[in-house]
Amino acid sequence: MYCPLSPIPSLRTGNAFRHVYQRGRYTAGPLFVLYMKAHGEAESPDTPRLGLSVSKKVGNAVTRNRVKRLVKESCRLRTLAPGYDYVVVARPAAGALPRTGAFAQVDRALGDLLKRMKAK
């Protein structure tokens, strides 16, 4: 059973990412692009899964890992809809965030994208 404050299970295979990209819905903002699709997994229907894509355009390895940690923490603290796969694609502007206040900006950006996704 999925606990909202535990780490979110992740998408691991290229096929899983491709499935969400091709058949899911998406919305975009200045920092991230969010893809979402119902996964229909029989063994874990109440668990959301998260995939992250942070390319080298975002920055060096330290910057990319910082962006991934910020996104994971923001998603962990939010209540994601159960039974969905989410893929967050970071844009280069996410790597240019200042060290102070970066989490608040990432959290706000992801919150806006999730609200827009639910409105569709």
C-alpha positions in Angstrom: 0.0 0.0 0.0 1.2 3.5 -0.9 1.9 6.0 1.9 1.7 9.6 0.8 4.9 10.6 2.6 7.0 7.7 1.5 9.2 7.9 -1.6 7.2 7.6 -4.8 7.9 4.5 -6.9 9.7 5.4 -10.1 9.3 4.6 -13.8 12.4 2.6 -14.7 12.2 1.4 -18.3 12.4 3.2 -21.6 9.2 1.5 -22.7 7.3 2.9 -19.6 8.5 6.4 -20.4 7.6 6.0 -24.1 4.2 4.8 -23.2 3.5 7.9 -21.1 4.9 10.2 -23.8 2.9 8.7 -26.6 -0.4 8.0 -25.0 -0.5 10.5 -22.1 -1.6 14.0 -21.8 0.8 16.8 -21.2 1.1 20.4 -20.1 4.1 22.7 -20.1 5.5 25.6 -18.1 8.7 27.6 -18.1 10.5 25.2 -15.8 9.0 21.8 -16.6 6.8 19.7 -18.9 4.5 17.3 -17.1 3.1 14.2 -18.8 0.4 12.1 -17.1 -1.3 8.8 -18.0 -3.3 6.2 -16.1 -1.1 3.1 -15.8 -3.7 0.4 -15.1 -1.2 -1.8 -13.3 -3.2 -4.7 -11.7 -0.7 -5.3 -8.9 -0.6 -1.6 -7.7 -3.6 0.3 -8.8 -3.4 2.8 -6.0 0.2 3.8 -6.4 1.3 6.8 -8.5 4.7 6.4 -10.3 7.1 9.2 -11.2 9.7 9.4 -14.0 12.2 12.2 -14.3 14.0 13.3 -17.4 16.8 15.9 -16.9 19.0 16.3 -19.9 22.5 17.8 -20.1 21.0 21.0 -21.4 19.9 21.7 -17.8 23.5 21.8 -16.5 26.3 19.7 -15.2 25.8 16.5 -13.1 25.5 18.4 -9.8 22.9 20.8 -11.1 20.9 17.9 -12.7 20.9 15.9 -9.5 19.8 19.0 -7.5 16.9 19.5 -9.9 15.9 15.8 -9.6 16.0 16.0 -5.7 13.9 19.1 -5.7 11.3 17.6 -8.0 11.2 14.3 -6.1 10.7 16.1 -2.8 8.0 18.4 -4.2 6.1 15.4 -5.6 6.6 13.4 -2.4 4.9 16.2 -0.4 2.0 16.5 -2.8 -0.9 14.1 -3.0 -0.5 12.7 -6.5 -3.5 10.9 -8.0 -3.3 7.2 -7.5 -3.1 4.9 -10.5 -1.3 7.4 -12.7 2.2 7.6 -14.2 3.8 11.0 -14.2 6.9 12.1 -16.2 8.5 15.4 -15.4 10.8 16.8 -18.0 13.1 19.6 -16.8 13.8 22.5 -19.0 17.1 24.4 -19.0 15.6 27.2 -16.9 15.2 24.7 -14.0 19.0 24.4 -13.8 19.4 28.2 -13.7 17.4 28.6 -10.5 19.2 30.3 -7.6 20.2 28.1 -4.6 18.0 30.1 -2.2 14.3 29.7 -2.8 14.7 27.1 -5.5 12.4 24.6 -3.8 9.6 27.1 -3.5 9.8 27.9 -7.2 9.9 24.2 -8.2 7.0 23.4 -5.9 4.9 26.3 -7.3 5.7 25.3 -10.9 4.8 21.7 -10.4 1.6 22.7 -8.5 0.5 24.9 -11.3 1.1 22.1 -13.9 -0.8 19.6 -11.7 -3.7 22.0 -11.4 -3.8 22.5 -15.2 -3.6 18.8 -15.8 -6.6 18.2 -13.5 -8.6 20.9 -15.2 -8.2 19.2 -18.6 
